[in-house]
Amino acid sequence: MTYLIAGLVIFFGMHSVAIVAPEWRDRTAARLGDATWKALFTLVSAIGFVMFVHGYGLARADPQVLYTAPPGMRHVAAVLMLPVFPLLFATYLPGRIKAAVKHPMLTATKAWALAHLLVNGTLADVLLFGSFLAWAVADRVAAGRRDVQRRTPSSPPSRWNDAIAVVGGLVAYVVFVAWAHQALFGVMPMLPH
Protein backbone atom coordinates (compact mmCIF):
# COMPACT_ATOMS: atom_id res chain seq x y z
CA MET A 1 0.00 0.00 0.00
CA THR A 2 3.01 2.26 0.53
CA TYR A 3 3.83 2.43 -3.19
CA LEU A 4 0.20 3.16 -4.04
CA ILE A 5 -0.11 6.00 -1.53
CA ALA A 6 3.32 7.48 -2.27
CA GLY A 7 2.66 7.33 -6.01
CA LEU A 8 -0.71 9.03 -5.62
CA VAL A 9 0.83 11.77 -3.47
CA ILE A 10 3.61 12.42 -6.01
CA PHE A 11 1.30 12.24 -9.05
CA PHE A 12 -1.48 14.39 -7.63
CA GLY A 13 0.95 16.67 -5.83
CA MET A 14 2.43 17.60 -9.19
CA HIS A 15 -1.00 17.82 -10.84
CA SER A 16 -2.28 20.01 -8.00
CA VAL A 17 0.35 22.74 -8.25
CA ALA A 18 -2.01 24.69 -10.52
CA ILE A 19 -4.76 24.33 -7.91
CA VAL A 20 -2.85 25.33 -4.76
CA ALA A 21 -0.04 27.51 -6.09
CA PRO A 22 -0.78 28.79 -9.60
CA GLU A 23 1.41 31.90 -9.18
CA TRP A 24 4.37 29.79 -8.02
CA ARG A 25 3.85 27.45 -10.97
CA ASP A 26 3.78 30.38 -13.40
CA ARG A 27 6.92 31.95 -11.87
CA THR A 28 8.77 28.63 -11.87
CA ALA A 29 7.78 27.87 -15.47
CA ALA A 30 8.93 31.35 -16.51
CA ARG A 31 12.23 30.98 -14.64
CA LEU A 32 12.99 27.47 -15.93
CA GLY A 33 11.48 27.94 -19.35
CA ASP A 34 8.30 26.34 -20.59
CA ALA A 35 10.00 23.27 -22.08
CA THR A 36 12.00 22.56 -18.92
CA TRP A 37 8.94 23.01 -16.70
CA LYS A 38 6.93 20.63 -18.88
CA ALA A 39 9.76 18.07 -18.86
CA LEU A 40 10.02 18.29 -15.05
CA PHE A 41 6.23 18.03 -14.70
CA THR A 42 6.18 14.99 -16.97
CA LEU A 43 9.09 13.27 -15.21
CA VAL A 44 7.67 13.72 -11.70
CA SER A 45 4.17 12.73 -12.86
CA ALA A 46 5.55 9.63 -14.60
CA ILE A 47 7.40 8.57 -11.45
CA GLY A 48 4.22 8.95 -9.41
CA PHE A 49 2.21 7.11 -12.07
CA VAL A 50 4.58 4.13 -12.18
CA MET A 51 4.61 3.98 -8.38
CA PHE A 52 0.84 4.02 -7.96
CA VAL A 53 0.27 1.52 -10.78
CA HIS A 54 2.83 -0.84 -9.18
CA GLY A 55 1.35 -0.24 -5.74
CA TYR A 56 -2.18 -0.85 -7.00
CA GLY A 57 -1.06 -4.14 -8.55
CA LEU A 58 0.53 -5.21 -5.27
CA ALA A 59 -2.59 -4.22 -3.30
CA ARG A 60 -4.84 -6.22 -5.66
CA ALA A 61 -2.89 -9.37 -4.71
CA ASP A 62 -4.07 -9.04 -1.08
CA PRO A 63 -7.30 -6.98 -1.23
CA GLN A 64 -8.87 -5.40 1.83
CA VAL A 65 -12.58 -5.34 0.98
CA LEU A 66 -14.46 -2.31 2.30
CA TYR A 67 -17.75 -2.93 0.45
CA THR A 68 -19.26 -5.18 -2.19
CA ALA A 69 -21.38 -3.60 -4.90
CA PRO A 70 -24.68 -5.20 -5.90
CA PRO A 71 -24.37 -7.01 -9.28
CA GLY A 72 -26.69 -4.53 -11.05
CA MET A 73 -24.28 -1.71 -10.28
CA ARG A 74 -22.07 -2.91 -13.17
CA HIS A 75 -24.76 -1.73 -15.57
CA VAL A 76 -24.88 1.69 -13.91
CA ALA A 77 -21.09 1.89 -14.19
CA ALA A 78 -21.26 0.89 -17.87
CA VAL A 79 -23.71 3.71 -18.56
CA LEU A 80 -21.55 6.21 -16.63
CA MET A 81 -18.58 5.12 -18.74
CA LEU A 82 -20.36 5.74 -22.08
CA PRO A 83 -19.46 9.44 -22.35
CA VAL A 84 -15.91 9.04 -21.00
CA PHE A 85 -14.10 8.30 -24.27
CA PRO A 86 -16.09 10.82 -26.35
CA LEU A 87 -15.26 13.47 -23.73
CA LEU A 88 -11.57 12.54 -23.81
CA PHE A 89 -11.58 12.87 -27.60
CA ALA A 90 -13.49 16.19 -27.36
CA THR A 91 -10.73 17.56 -25.12
CA TYR A 92 -8.46 17.75 -28.16
CA LEU A 93 -11.13 18.36 -30.83
CA PRO A 94 -12.71 21.82 -30.46
CA GLY A 95 -16.43 21.65 -31.08
CA ARG A 96 -19.78 22.14 -29.42
CA ILE A 97 -19.07 19.36 -26.94
CA LYS A 98 -15.92 21.03 -25.67
CA ALA A 99 -17.64 24.44 -25.60
CA ALA A 100 -20.62 23.08 -23.67
CA VAL A 101 -18.67 20.98 -21.18
CA LYS A 102 -15.75 23.46 -20.88
CA HIS A 103 -13.40 20.90 -19.31
CA PRO A 104 -14.24 17.55 -20.93
CA MET A 105 -11.17 15.75 -19.58
CA LEU A 106 -12.07 16.61 -15.98
CA THR A 107 -15.68 15.58 -16.60
CA ALA A 108 -14.48 12.30 -18.13
CA THR A 109 -12.17 11.72 -15.16
CA LYS A 110 -15.03 12.28 -12.69
CA ALA A 111 -17.35 9.89 -14.56
CA TRP A 112 -14.59 7.26 -14.89
CA ALA A 113 -13.66 7.46 -11.20
CA LEU A 114 -17.26 7.40 -9.97
CA ALA A 115 -18.14 4.46 -12.21
CA HIS A 116 -15.17 2.50 -10.86
CA LEU A 117 -15.97 3.39 -7.24
CA LEU A 118 -19.50 2.06 -7.70
CA VAL A 119 -18.25 -1.42 -8.58
CA ASN A 120 -14.86 -1.74 -6.86
CA GLY A 121 -14.83 -1.75 -3.09
CA THR A 122 -11.33 -2.60 -1.93
CA LEU A 123 -9.19 -0.16 0.01
CA ALA A 124 -6.83 0.15 -2.97
CA ASP A 125 -9.78 0.91 -5.29
CA VAL A 126 -11.14 3.57 -2.97
CA LEU A 127 -7.70 5.18 -2.65
CA LEU A 128 -7.03 5.11 -6.40
CA PHE A 129 -10.41 6.04 -7.86
CA GLY A 130 -11.35 8.26 -4.91
CA SER A 131 -8.12 10.24 -5.38
CA PHE A 132 -8.89 10.78 -9.06
CA LEU A 133 -12.45 11.87 -8.25
CA ALA A 134 -11.41 14.27 -5.49
CA TRP A 135 -8.62 15.75 -7.64
CA ALA A 136 -10.93 16.21 -10.66
CA VAL A 137 -13.54 17.98 -8.53
CA ALA A 138 -10.91 20.25 -6.95
CA ASP A 139 -9.29 20.99 -10.30
CA ARG A 140 -12.64 21.81 -11.90
CA VAL A 141 -13.37 24.33 -9.15
CA ALA A 142 -9.90 25.86 -9.56
CA ALA A 143 -10.24 25.82 -13.36
CA GLY A 144 -13.12 28.26 -13.12
CA ARG A 145 -10.75 30.81 -11.59
CA ARG A 146 -7.97 30.00 -14.07
CA ASP A 147 -10.30 30.38 -17.04
CA VAL A 148 -10.96 33.99 -16.10
CA GLN A 149 -7.23 34.72 -15.80
CA ARG A 150 -6.05 32.86 -18.92
CA ARG A 151 -7.70 32.91 -22.28
CA THR A 152 -5.80 30.72 -24.68
CA PRO A 153 -6.52 30.90 -28.39
CA SER A 154 -7.86 27.74 -29.94
CA SER A 155 -9.03 26.66 -33.33
CA PRO A 156 -12.66 27.35 -34.21
CA PRO A 157 -15.24 24.74 -33.15
CA SER A 158 -16.16 22.19 -35.78
CA ARG A 159 -19.13 19.85 -36.05
CA TRP A 160 -16.77 17.35 -37.67
CA ASN A 161 -14.72 17.38 -34.48
CA ASP A 162 -17.86 16.56 -32.49
CA ALA A 163 -18.68 13.71 -34.86
CA ILE A 164 -15.13 12.36 -34.61
CA ALA A 165 -15.23 12.66 -30.80
CA VAL A 166 -18.54 10.80 -30.50
CA VAL A 167 -17.90 8.07 -33.07
CA GLY A 168 -14.25 7.60 -32.12
CA GLY A 169 -15.10 7.67 -28.43
CA LEU A 170 -17.85 5.07 -28.76
CA VAL A 171 -15.59 2.82 -30.83
CA ALA A 172 -12.91 3.14 -28.12
CA TYR A 173 -15.56 2.32 -25.47
CA VAL A 174 -16.57 -0.88 -27.31
CA VAL A 175 -12.93 -1.91 -27.79
CA PHE A 176 -12.27 -1.35 -24.09
CA VAL A 177 -15.36 -3.26 -22.94
CA ALA A 178 -14.87 -6.14 -25.37
CA TRP A 179 -11.10 -6.57 -25.20
CA ALA A 180 -8.71 -3.88 -23.91
CA HIS A 181 -9.85 -3.75 -20.27
CA GLN A 182 -9.31 -7.51 -19.95
CA ALA A 183 -5.98 -7.37 -21.81
CA LEU A 184 -4.62 -4.42 -19.82
CA PHE A 185 -6.08 -4.97 -16.36
CA GLY A 186 -7.16 -8.61 -16.26
CA VAL A 187 -10.83 -7.76 -15.62
CA MET A 188 -13.82 -8.04 -17.95
CA PRO A 189 -15.83 -4.95 -17.00
CA MET A 190 -19.29 -6.46 -17.45
CA LEU A 191 -18.54 -9.68 -15.57
CA PRO A 192 -18.29 -10.03 -11.79
CA HIS A 193 -14.75 -10.56 -10.52
N, C-alpha and C positions, 0 to 999 in steps of 0.2 A: 504493500500500500504506500510505502515511502516514495517509490519512484513515481507512482501515479500522482500523489499529492504534490511532490516537488515539481514534476513536469507541468502540472496545471498552474502552479504558482508562477513558474518562469514564463510559460506561454501567455497566460492571461495578464501577468504583470506587464509584459512587454506590450500586449495589445490594449492595455488600459492606460498607458501613458497619455494618450489623447483625451481620456476621460478625466483623469485626476490632475494632470499637469500639462495642459496643451501649450502654455507659454514656454515652459521648459523644453518641451519637445521641439517647438518651432525654433527656439534659440540654439538648441543643440544641433538640429538639422542644418541651420544656417552656418554655424561654426564649423561643423564637420564637412559640410557639403551634402547635397541631397543624395548623391549616389552612395557616399560612405554611410550616411544615416540609414538608407534603405538596406544596404548590405549588413550592417550591424543588427538592424531590426529583424531581418530574415534569418541571420545566423542564430540569434538568441531564441527566436520563435521556433526555429527548427530543432534546436537542442531541447526545448521544452516539449515540443511535439513528440519527438522520439522517446523522451523519458515517459510521458504520460501514456503513449501507446504501449510501450514495454510494460509499464506498471499496470495498465489495465489488463493486458494479457496475463500477467502473473496473478492478478487478483481474480480473474475468471477461473483460474485453476482451483482456487479454494474460496468459493463465493460465500459471502455472509448475507443471507437473504433477509431483507427488511420487510418486503411485502410481495405478495403474489397477485398478479393481475388476473381478473376474470378472463376466460378464453375469448369472449366477444370483444374485448378491448383491442385485440389485434386488428379488427376491422376498422375501429375508430382511428387507430394509429395509421392504417393504410390510407384512409381518407385524408388525414392531416398531412401525410407525406405527399399527396398528389401535387400540390402547388410548389413543393420545394425545388425541384429541378427547373421548372419554368421560371421561378423567381431568380434562381442562380444564373440562368442564361440571361434573363432580363437585366441583371446587374451590369452586364457588359454590352447590352444591345439597347441603346436609347429608343424608347417608344412610349406608348401610352401606359403600359404596365409600370415601367420605371417611374414615369411622371406621377402616376396615381399612388404608387406604394412609397415612393421617395427613397427608401432604403431597402431594396428587395433582398439583399444578402442578409441583412439583420432579421428581416421577416422570415426568410427561409430558415435561418439558424434557429429562431424561436420555435417554428413549427416542427423542425427536425428534432430538436431537443425535447419538446413537450411530447411528441409522438413516442419517442424512445423511453421517456420516463413513465408513460402510461403502461408500457408492457414489460419493462425491465426493472426489477425491484431489488437488485443486490446493492450493497454499500458502494461498490465500485461504479455501478451504473448511476446511482444517485449523485455521486461525486462528479463523474464525467459529464453526464447530460445536464445535471443541475447547474454545474459551473458554466456550461455553454449558454444555458437559458438565462441565468442571472447576468452574465456578461453582456449578452445581446440586449437584454432589457436596459441595463445601465448605459450601454453604448448608444442605444436609440434615443434615450433621454438626453444624453450629452450631444448627440448629433444634431438635435434641434438647435442648440446654442451655436454649434460649429457652422451650421448651414447659414446662419445669419451673418457670421463673421467672414466666411469664405464662399465666394461664388466662383466656381471653376467652369470655364467654358466647356461645352460638350457638343457633339454633333447633333443635328436636328433629329427629333423623334421620327421614327419610321414605322409604318404599319407592317412592313416586311419584317422588321426586327421583332415586333410582337409575335408575328406568325412563326418566325424561326424559334423564338423563345418558348412558345407553347408547344409546337410540334416537337422540337428538339428535346425539350424538357420532359414531355410525356414519353418519348422514345427512351430517354435515359432512365426514367422511372420504371418502365417495363423491363428494360435490361437489368436494372438493379434488383427488382423483385424476382425475376425469373432466373437470374444467374449470378450477377456480380456480388450481391450481398453474401451469398453462400460461398463463392470463390474467395472473397476477400476476408470475410469475418467468420466463416464456418457456421452461419445461421441462416436458415430459410425464413424470411420475415413473416410469411403467412402461416407457418407451422409452429406449434408449441415446441419449446426447447427446454 
